[in-house]
């Protein structure tokens, strides 16, 4: 990236760029200029786009779709470093760098993201005993690379949903974002400075702990690390956010730094996992649909599903505080809006009252406010019916309440639960682990009977003599 140069005709360059927009009728394009000379042959976004600067130029970056995630339509306007005249433009899908706000100065921004005021509702948190019978463990990996505030907010909402609603232990959730800290690129594409403030969902401090940076290397390492823990009945939720790209017909996930993750990277990482119960994938980034088939084809899980905000050829929409598709999908899984208020309409549920991968996608597709989004979904039969909750909700009632309100008691456990309990007891008996406790209990009961018999046989003890 070239260093700033003095005595450049920047006023002329700004005027020429604005005139160029006006002639094209580009009313929704934001403009940024870097006061430096890019030399002929210089590469921009190496390994991602490999855009070659054809001649010595001052570059005005034109963001044609500023409300979308990257990649999306943009242009590099080339200006003569001496006269300031516009000499050409290069169409692109990515900005010159993912921190371009630190080098490029904004001078024409008709499109500005406006944040809505935060409300004071809590995220719905179901009590732990709703999921007390859950036997299959859930693990989760939440990823965002060159993050903006909306991507951090998305994964915070999903993190809260997993921890507060579905009671997934924090130790089983891996969060990878930006440079490994709770920050992001701001609206001007500069690193956010100062306090990050509260989460806009309900204006409370962020809860998630960032475990690592949003890079290809850490994402693949996190998948491998979870693979060492997964058992045959365990489950994995993989969520990727932030930005995406398309290179030579293949989709990629943008990293904070270094190489981006490709379709084959994720397919290889997922394919190396041991046999496990279910993989639930939701992807927000641009061009994410290209990952669907590679993941499903490689996955060793019994049940697999992949939901994406767009197909392999489309840029996903973004918002001021959240990404529209991700927000709608997480709303469905949380059973509430980010501020804790009731959803309207409500997402459909399965026979046990849980939102599944299929119904979450259906709800997100129906309520997604991103007008350019093109949600995609695929999965096998049990993958579509996968739910983050347990197989059935069971509420344990203290024994005392059974006597006070016997007509209001939730039905006793069903045959399947009784069968599982019986099998567990049989296993304990066979192993000999119950021999000691049972023997002790029998001795205790025998002693109590003996004392009672002796008491009854004593004169005046309650037993009549003939």
C-alpha positions, 0 to 999 in steps of 0.5 A: 500500500503506497504512502501518502504523497504531497502536492496531489490535485486532490480537489480536482480528483474529488470533483472529477469523481463526483461528476462521473457519478452524476453522469452515471446517475449513481445516487447511492455510491459512497466515495473515498480517496487515498492521497497516494500514487499507485504505481503501474503493475502494483497488486491490490488485494493479493491472493483475493482479487489480484487487481493490477493497477494498469498505470500510475494513478491516484485511486478513488474507491467507489462503493456502489452497494454500501449497505451490503456485506463484502464482496459486492459491486464496487469500482476503483476510479483511476485518476492521473496524479498530475492533472487529476483527470479520470483515466479509467475504472476497474470493476471489483467485488472487494475494497482495496483493503479491509481497513481502507478507512485508515488510508482512504478519506471519505468525501462523498457518503450519501448512504449512511447506516443509522442505528436504531435506539436500543430497548431494554428488554432481556433476551428470553432465557428458559430455566435450566430444567427445561433441558434437564434431560438433554443427553446429546451435547452441543458444541458451537463455533461462531466465526467472523473475520474482517468484522464490522459492528453488525457481525459482532452483534450477530454472533453475540446474539447467537452466543446468548441464545446458545447459553441462555436459551439452550443452556449450552456450556460456555466451555463448548462454544468457540468464538473467533472474531476480528483480531481476537478482541471484541472490536471491529471496523467502524462504518468508515472502515477504520478500526473502532477506537474506545469502548465498544459499549453495550450490545444494541439488542438490549443495551447490556454489556457483551457476554461472549468471550473471544477465543481467537482471531477470525482467520482461516488458520484459527477456523480450521484449527477450531473445527479440528479441536472440536473433532477431538471431543465429538462423540457419536451422539454429539452435535456441532453448530457452525456459524460463519459471518462477516464477508465473503468473496468468489474466486475462480468460481469458488466461494470464500470466507474473508479472514481478518488477515492471511489467506481466506477459507475456501470451499475445499478448506471447510469440506476438508475440515468437516470431512476429517471429523469423526462420526457424530450425530448432527451438523447444523450450519448457518452462513451469513457472508456473501456468496455463501451458497457455494459452501452447501454442497461441499459441506454436505458431501463431506460431512460424516454426521448422521444428520446434516443441514446448511442454511445460507443467506444467499446463493453462490453468486449473490452478495448478502445484505447488511444492516445498521446493527445486524445482518437481516438474514442472520438476525431472522434466523437467530430470532427463530432459534431464540424464540424472541427478538433481540430485545426479548420481545415476542416474535410475530409471526411465530416460527413453526415448531416440531412435535416437541415444541422446538424450532428445527433447522428447517423451520428456522430457515423457513422463518428466516426466509419469510422474515428476512428484510434484506431485499437482495438476499437469496436464502438457500437451504439443503440437508438430509431428512434428519438434518432438516429436523435437527433442533438445538434443544433436547428431544423432548421438554421435561419439567421436573416437579418437586414431590411436595407439589404432587400432593398439593396440586395432583390434578395439575401435574405434568404427565409422568415420563413416557415409555421411552424414558422409562425404558432408558431408565430401566436399561441404566438400572440393569447396567448398574445391577450387572456391573455390581455397582448397586450391590453395596447400596442395595445391601445397605438399604436392605440391612437398614430396613431389616433392622427397622423391622426387627426393632418394631417386632421387638417393641410389639412383643414387649409387655404393653408394647401394643400386642395383646396376650391371650 
